Amino acid sequence: MSDRTEIGQATEDGGCLRWVMAVPLGMLHLLAAGLCYSALTIRPSGVWDKDAYGAITLLCFLTIAVGVIALVITLAPPTVRRAMGPWWLLPPLILSAIAVARWALGG
C-alpha cells in the first residue's frame, strides 16, 4: 500500500516541478527568441556600417548565451530532465543554430 502512495507522490511532484520549471525556461526561450529576432532584422547600410555588424554579433552572442543557460537548466538536474522531457531542448538548440548562422554570415 505504501508503494502506491509513493508513486502517486512522485507523479504529483513531477507535475509541480514541470510547472515550476516551465516559467523560467519559457521566459528564457522568449528572451532568446527576441534576441534572435533582433539579430535577424538588423540590416547594415553597407560594409562601412560597423555599428550594425557589432550589434548583430552582440545579439547573436547573447542568444547563444541565453540558449546555453536554458540548456543547462534543462539538462543539469536529473529530476528536471525527467519532468520536462526532451521537447524543452528544441527551442534553445534551434535559436542558437540560427544565431550561429547569422553570426557566421555577418550580414
Phi and psi in degrees as a GROMACS rama.xvg file:
@    title "Ramachandran Plot"
@    xaxis  label "Phi"
@    yaxis  label "Psi"
@TYPE xy
-71.8978  -26.3229  SER-2
-63.5708  -39.4396  ASP-3
-66.4136  -39.4815  ARG-4
-69.4703  -35.4939  THR-5
-65.9254  -39.6737  GLU-6
-65.923  -41.7968  ILE-7
-63.083  -40.7778  GLY-8
-67.8879  -38.3127  GLN-9
-64.8972  -38.9628  ALA-10
-66.3465  -42.4103  THR-11
-65.122  -39.5373  GLU-12
-64.6803  -38.4345  ASP-13
-64.0759  -39.9278  GLY-14
-65.9914  -40.6924  GLY-15
-67.3678  -43.063  CYS-16
-63.5624  -36.7634  LEU-17
-60.8681  -44.184  ARG-18
-68.3083  -39.9733  TRP-19
-66.6272  -38.4332  VAL-20
-83.9676  -21.6829  MET-21
-66.8376  -33.1518  ALA-22
-67.3125  -55.0144  VAL-23
-67.3511  -36.0053  PRO-24
-66.5286  -39.8513  LEU-25
-62.6523  -39.9288  GLY-26
-66.3115  -40.223  MET-27
-65.3696  -39.0214  LEU-28
-66.0025  -40.3621  HIS-29
-65.8609  -39.934  LEU-30
-63.2843  -45.0849  LEU-31
-63.9439  -38.8076  ALA-32
-64.7396  -40.9423  ALA-33
-65.6034  -41.4301  GLY-34
-65.0853  -42.1787  LEU-35
-66.0775  -41.3185  CYS-36
-61.4345  -42.5772  TYR-37
-63.5157  -40.4394  SER-38
-64.9964  -33.601  ALA-39
-76.878  -27.2242  LEU-40
-88.7343  -14.3455  THR-41
-73.7458  127.281  ILE-42
-121.414  116.428  ARG-43
-65.4658  146.052  PRO-44
-74.9963  -24.7626  SER-45
-176.847  -175.791  GLY-46
-68.3729  -18.7023  VAL-47
-83.5602  -8.30404  TRP-48
-81.981  77.208  ASP-49
-68.1928  -30.4066  LYS-50
-64.7683  -41.9315  ASP-51
-66.3196  -41.8236  ALA-52
-64.9849  -37.3856  TYR-53
-65.5174  -39.9813  GLY-54
-66.0753  -39.9315  ALA-55
-61.7539  -45.4629  ILE-56
-61.4535  -45.9865  THR-57
-62.8869  -46.4066  LEU-58
-65.6352  -37.4209  LEU-59
-66.0061  -42.6325  CYS-60
-61.6346  -44.8349  PHE-61
-65.361  -36.7368  LEU-62
-61.3136  -45.0557  THR-63
-65.8105  -41.4095  ILE-64
-63.3653  -45.0752  ALA-65
-65.992  -37.185  VAL-66
-63.8721  -40.0854  GLY-67
-65.5679  -41.0026  VAL-68
-60.8412  -44.41  ILE-69
-63.5447  -40.1062  ALA-70
-65.0079  -40.6784  LEU-71
-64.7075  -42.8895  VAL-72
-62.4971  -37.286  ILE-73
-76.7669  -37.3303  THR-74
-94.2822  -29.2193  LEU-75
-63.1438  -61.8348  ALA-76
-79.5392  130.316  PRO-77
-62.2178  -31.1876  PRO-78
-67.092  -39.1051  THR-79
-68.4885  -40.7049  VAL-80
-60.4726  -41.7349  ARG-81
-70.5698  -39.3845  ARG-82
-73.5963  -37.4384  ALA-83
-84.3269  -37.4708  MET-84
87.7877  170.832  GLY-85
-75.4613  -17.5738  PRO-86
-65.209  -24.0974  TRP-87
-75.0378  -8.48675  TRP-88
-85.5186  -22.2758  LEU-89
-66.6083  -49.011  LEU-90
-56.4214  -48.7926  PRO-91
-67.4331  -32.3887  PRO-92
-67.5357  -43.6462  LEU-93
-66.9932  -46.705  ILE-94
-64.6392  -38.0909  LEU-95
-67.1451  -37.5596  SER-96
-65.1521  -40.6938  ALA-97
-63.7867  -42.3475  ILE-98
-65.0952  -39.341  ALA-99
-63.9436  -42.5101  VAL-100
-63.1826  -43.4006  ALA-101
-65.0379  -40.8554  ARG-102
-64.4809  -41.7845  TRP-103
-66.6221  -38.4246  ALA-104
-77.3886  -31.405  LEU-105
74.945  -16.5215  GLY-106
